[in-house]
Amino acid sequence: MGIFKNWTRFEMIWLITFTLVNIYLFFAWSDSLLGLISSISGMLCVVLVAKGKIANYYFGIVQTLTYAYIAYGYGLYGEAMLNALFYFPVQFIGIYLWRQHKTNRDVRGEDVKVKSLTKKGWLYTLVSIVGLTIGYGFFLRYLEGNFVWTDSATNVLSITAQILMLKRFAEQWLLWISVNVLSIILWAGALITQGGNDFSMLVMWTAFLVNSIYGYINWRKLYVKQNKEAV
């Protein structure tokens, strides 16, 4: 039993590789300890989400608080508010909701039942993303934040993806892929223009991107397998 039960070789290599890269950056570039903690806890969180395991939320609690503090220091107010005011409390909601929808059988160690969006669900999702991104972008510009449109897009996509995650939709991962690409661009811009030594943030988001691609593949397989077993 335990959170590391039934891990594949790819999952173990993935996690160990990015953890070692973060540790190297911590010493080689005098990276911040908070950045190291945020990055490692974040990687543990997302790989456990990809496996459909409830334990992801415990690491998510640590990652959201530390990341919010770091993002605030770089003037990324959208990122800071998203993590402190939305992601952090949502971790506790996720623990509760996922416990209510656990699988009856142990499927490669995964815990929850997976769903898939309909065409109508996709339409509502995309229209909401566009409208909210425009509105929140103007709000962040009013606050005189940095990289407001990229910040707005990552926030709206993240909230939408998190809601789909709480509802256990496999398509959450397609939105997470978009979030991760935009976040890499966002942090690269922040580090180049403002300086700073939190390079672990770039490593973390790169790791998230790799994991989100793997997560989508894994959740689609789970969806197909669980539906076959239900027949």
N, C-alpha and C positions, 0 to 999 in steps of 0.2 A: 504494500500500500504506500501512500504518500504522493506528494506532488511530482516526484521524479520517476514514478512508475511508468514503464512502457515507453520511454523516450527512444526515438530512433537515433542512429549514428549521426545523421545530418543535424538533428536538433542539438545534440550534445556538442558537436564540432562548432556549430553556429554560435552557441552561447559562450563556449570557452574562448573562441577566437575574438569576439568583440569585447569580452571581459578583459582579456589580456591586452588588447589595443588600448582600452580605456586606462588600464593601470600604467601602461607605458607612457601615455600622454600625461598622466598625472605627475610622473617623475621627470619626464623629458622636457615638458613645456610648463612646468610649475602650475598645472591645472588646479582648479579649486577642489577642495575635498567635497564640498556640497555638490559640485558638478559630477564628480565621480559617483557619489551615492545616488544622485538622481538618475544618471545614465544606467548604472547597473540594475537598480531596482526597476527602472522602466523596461529594460530588456527582459528581465525575469517576468514582468507583468505581461508583456505582449506575446512572448512565446507560450505562456500558459493560456492566454486567450486563444491563440491559434490551435491549441490542443483541446479547447473547450473545457478548461478546468477552472473551477470556482476560486481556487487559491490565487488566481491572478489579481483579484481585488485587494488582497492584503498588501502586495507589493505596490499596487496602484495608489494606495493611501500615502505611502512614503514618497513615491515619485511625483505625485501631483503637488504636494506641499513644497518640496524642494525646488521643483521646476518653476513654480509660480514666483518664488522668491528671486530666482536667477533671472527670469524673464523681466521682472519689474525693474531690476537693476540696469537692463539694457533699453528701457523705455518701450518695451513690447507690451503695452498695457492690455491689449486684447488677449494675448497669450496668458498674462498674469491673471486676469479676471476669469478667463475660461477655466484655468486649473484650480484656482482658489475657490471660486464661487459656484462652479458647475461640476468639474471632474471630481473634486474631493468628496462632496456629499453624495455624488452618484455612485461612488465605490460601495457605500453602505447599502444603497438601493439595489445595486447589482448583486451583492451577496444574498440579499433576501429573495429577489426575483429568480435568480438561477437555482437557488435551493428548492424553489417551488416547481421547477421543471427539469429535474434530474432524470437521466435515462434509467430505465429499469434494469438494464444489463450493462456490464462494463465493456465498452467498445474501444479497445486500444487505450484504455485509461481515461477516455473523455467522459465528462459528467452530464452535459446538457443536450436536450433535443434541439435540432437545428431546423430552421424554417427558410423559405425562399420568397422573395418579393414577386408580386404579380405585375403585369404591365401597368395597371392602374396605380399600383403602389409606387412604381418607378416614376410615373408622371407627376404625382403629387410631391414626391421627394425632390425631383429636379426643379420644379417650379418654386418650391419653398426655398431651396438653396440659392437660386438666382436672386429672388426678392430680398431675402434676409442679408445676403452678401452686400448688396447695394446700400441698404438701409444702415447696416452696422458700419460700413466703410465711411459713410458721412459722419457718423457719431465719433469714430476714432479720429477722423480729421479734425473735428471740433475740439477733441482733447489734445490735439497737436502731437499725436503719437508718431512713431516712425514706421515706414513701409505699410501705410494704413490699408491699402487694398489687398496686399498679400496677407497681412495680418487678419483682415476681415474674412477673406476666403478660407484661410486655415481654421479660423474659429467656427464659422458656420458649418463647414464640412465636418469638423471634428464633433460638434454637437449632434449633427445629423447621424454621423457614423456611430456615436456613442448610444444614441437612442435605438438605432437598429441593432446594436450589440446587446442592449438590455432586452430587446425583444427577440434576440437570437436569430437574426436574419443573416444568411451567408453573404449577402451583397454588401454588408458593412465594410468588407475588406476592399472592395473597389473604391469606396470613398476614402478609406485609410491610405490606400496607395497614393491618391491625389493629395491628401493632407501631408504625407511624408515628403513627397517631391517638393511641394510648396514650402514646407518647413526647412528643408535643406537650403533652399534658395534664400529664405528669410534669415536664417542664422549665418549663412555665408556673408550676406550683405551686412548684417549687424557687426560681425567680427571684423570685416574689412574696413568699414567706415568708422567704427567706434573703438577698435582695438579690443583688448580683453584676452583672457587666456582660457575661456571655456570651450576649448575645442572638442571636449567630450560631448557637447551638444550636437555637433555635426556627426560624430561617430554614432551617437544614440539614434538620431533620425535616419541615418543610413541603415543601421541595424533594423530599425522599425520598418523601413521600406522593404528590405529583404524578407522580414517576417510577415509583412502584410501580403506579399505575393504567395508565400508558402501557406499562410492562413487561409487565403481564398481557396487554394487548391484542396487543402485538407478539409475545410468545412463543406465544400461541394461533395467531396467523397463521403463525408459523414451524412450529409443530407440524403444522398442516394442510398447509402447502406441502411440508414435508419428507416427509410420509407419501404425498402424491400423487406425488412424484418417485420414491419407493421402489417404487411399484406398477409 
